Amino acid sequence: MAKFLLVYHGGSMAETPEAQAASMNTWIAWFTTLGAAVVDGGAPTSRAWTIQSDGTSEGGGANPATGYSVISAESMDAASELAKGCPIIAEGGTVELCETIDLSGGR
């Protein structure tokens, strides 16, 4: 089973405690539907730097990451179907889906 990195971009932060709780419940419900496919629930991100050969600059580029998770799935298509339910999409954000490469030799 392959592992996939979900990188979240954009979305909006709930402003009131009630809206924050509702948003959190939506994320919990989505992760519950993913079940055993969740390898690492991940976390939101905050401050970002871009590291380049000519130096470091503040910011995460044109579309900075706002969080990540790692899931397992049989294929990119299957992972895409799981990612389509991500709450960040309803919040105006996007999910970047990347298949990871196992360099451990299966260990």
Stockholm file with secondary structure:
# STOCKHOLM 1.0

chainA/1-107         MAKFLLVYHGGSMAETPEAQAASMNTWIAWFTTLGAAVVDGGAPTSRAWTIQSDGTSEGGGANPATGYSVISAESMDAASELAKGCPIIAEGGTVELCETIDLSGGR
#=GR chainA/1-107 SS CEEEEEEEECCCCCCSHHHHHHHHHHHHHHHHHHGGGEEEEEEECCCCEEEETTEEEESCCSSCEEEEEEEEESSHHHHHHHHTTCHHHHTTCEEEEEECCCCSTTC
#=GC SS_cons         CEEEEEEEECCCCCCSHHHHHHHHHHHHHHHHHHGGGEEEEEEECCCCEEEETTEEEESCCSSCEEEEEEEEESSHHHHHHHHTTCHHHHTTCEEEEEECCCCSTTC
//
